[in-house]
Amino acid sequence: MRTVSGVVLLAGVLMAACSAGEPANETTGPDASVEAPAGEVSAEIAAPAETASTDDPITALCVDMMPSYSAEVCACGTEAFRSSTEDADTYAEMASYYLNETDPALSLVERWDEVVDVVLADTPGSALQVSNALGKTHRAAINDCAG
């Protein structure tokens, strides 16, 4: 069984962009609970998921996990990421599995641990190291696009 701390590292790599430029707090990230006043919907939180229109699972993962970035920044990051690594198709498979096959009721860590266990099951060496390296490369590409 993989250590949770390693998965937390990957989740932290992916989520760090979510709070870029802002101090981290308990309302940052996909597991955060933010409630709008009765009868109101927070457009800032809801808009990225609603406006994201993409067939690329890497872009969709960015939009899902990093709601502070626009779909355009995520698409730019995906394009840059895909051109910078030979393992983009593996990461796309991981993203697709995360978005379509894992239970949203689980925590991000539990969902990503499942992704690593299933998608990278036949990876020689450390699947977690592969996952973390891809996540770091993806985040760097997104940050470059965000400016």
Secondary structure, 3 states (H helix, E strand, C coil): CCCHHHHHHHHHHHHHHHHCCCCCCCCCCCCCCCCCCCCCCCHHHHHHHHHCCCCCHHHHHHHHHCCCCCHHHHHHHHHHHHHHCCCHHHHHHHHHHHHHHCCCCCCHHHHHHHHHHHHCCCCCCCHHHHHHHHHHHHHHHHHHHHC
